[in-house]
Amino acid sequence: MVPETMPDRAGISSASAEPFGVYVHWPFCLSKCPYCDFNSHVSAKVDHARWRAAFIEELKYFKALAPERTVSSIFFGGGTPSLMEPETVDAVISEIRRLWPWSNQVEITLEANPTSVEAGKFAAFREAGVNRVSLGIQALNDTDLKFLGRTHDAAEARRAIGIARDNFERMSFDLIYARPGQTVPGWRAELKEALELAVDHISLYQLMIEPETPFFARHAKGEIKLPKDDSQAALYEVTQEALEQASMPAYEISNHARSGDESRHNLVYWRYHDYAGIGPGAHSRIRVPDTDGKIITKAIQTVRAPAIWLDRVGKQGHGISEEESVGRTGRLIEMLMMGLRLRGGVDKDRLEREAGCDLETLFGAGLLSDLEEAGYIEPPHTRLAATLEGRQRLNAVIAALTEKLEGEA
C-alpha cells in the first residue's frame, strides 16, 4: 500500500538540493540501562528475517513520500544496532541505494555497545557499507559503569574502541559526566584518557534524570544525588576547555569533533533539513506539496511498540501512528530548538525566509538586544547563535524567543 508518487511542484527543488538523512531504528538491547528513556526493549528472540523485510517495506513507503531527494547520510540507531545481523544492515543499505540517488560522500553510521562488538562482525558491517561507528562507552572506570547499569567493564570498552579504530576510519564514542560523586580532577583525568582513545569525534553528555526510568524513582527517594549546579557548571567548563585544547571543540552542546569530522547525519537534524525515520518510534520531517501546491512540512512518527510496528508494516506497508502538518510558527520553533544547539547557530537569511520578515520584526529588537547584552547570543549579523554562556542556559534562551513566536501564532 505505497502512496502514489507526488508530483514535482515548485518548492520541492530546494528540498531536493539539501542534505537528506535516513534513520533506521533497531529497538532491541541486551539489557535496559536505568538512565535510558529511549525506545529500547529486551527480547529473548528476534526474527531477523521478518525485521529485514519490514524495514525494506517501510523504506518503499517513505520513498513515495519523499521521491525527489538525494541521500547524504544513513544512521542505524537504537537500541543496540550492533545486535543486528550484518545481512540486515547490508539489505537496508542496498535498498536505500536502490530507492534514492546518493551524494558523493554518504556517511553511514552504526551505533554499538562494547558487549556486542566483535572484530568479525565489525568487518562484516564495514563490508555492508558502514563507514562510521558510534560506541556507547559512557565511562572509563568500572565503578561508574556498574552504577550506570552497563553490562561491559572498562577493559571491554577500551577493547571495543580498538576494534572500531581498526575497522573504520571514522568513529565516535559517548561518555556521561556529572555522575554522583564526580570531581573536576577526576573528570579531567578521564577526559585525558578519552582523548588519547578518540579519533575524530566524541559525545559528552551530562547525566539527566529522565521520568519513567529507574533512576527517576531512585533520585526521588534520595538514593541518587547529582553534583550541585555549580559543580555541574565546573564540569561543563572543564569539558569545553579540554576539548578546545585538543582541537575537538563543541560544534553542538554535547558533541565535539575535529574540523570536518562532525556527524553529518546529526547535522541534518540540527540544521532542520528533511529526514525519513523508519522502524518503531522513529520520527520524520518531510516537505511535501499539499493539494493546493503549497509546500508544507509533515511531522511523522511510527508506532513505538516493536511488535505492533512489525504487524502494521506487514498489513499496510508502514507503521505510521501520527502524521500532522507543521505550520509556520511550528517550523520556526523547531528550527530554533534544533539550530541553537549548534555553535554556529541558525543561518539568518534562512530564518528570515522562513519567517517572511527580518529578525527584529520577528522577535522584536528589544528582546534580541536584551539577550545580546546579557551575553546569551552573538550579534545576529549573519547567524542567530547562542554564546557559550547562552548554550549553558539554552532552555531559557529558547523559551524567551519562542514565547514571542507563540504569542503571535
Secondary structure, 3 states (H helix, E strand, C coil): CCCCCCCCCCCHHHHHHCCEEEEEEECEECCCCCCCCCCCEECCCCCHHHHHHHHHHHHHHHHHHCCCCCEEEEEEEECCHHHCCHHHHHHHHHHHHHHCCEEEEEEEEEEECHHHCCHHHHHHHHHHCCCEEEEEEECCCHHHHHHCCCCCCHHHHHHHHHHHHHHCCEEEEEEEECCCCCCHHHHHHHHHHHHHHCCCEEEEEECCCCCCCHHHHHHHCCCCCCCCHHHHHHHHHHHHHHHHHCCCCEEECCEEECCCCCCHHHHHHHCCCCEEEECCCCEEEEEEECCCCCEEEEEEEECCCHHHHHHHHHHHCCCEEEEEEECHHHHHHHHHHHHCCECCCEEHHHHHHHHCCCHHHHHCHHHHHHHHHCCCECCCCCEECECHHHHHCHHHHHHHHHHHHHHHC
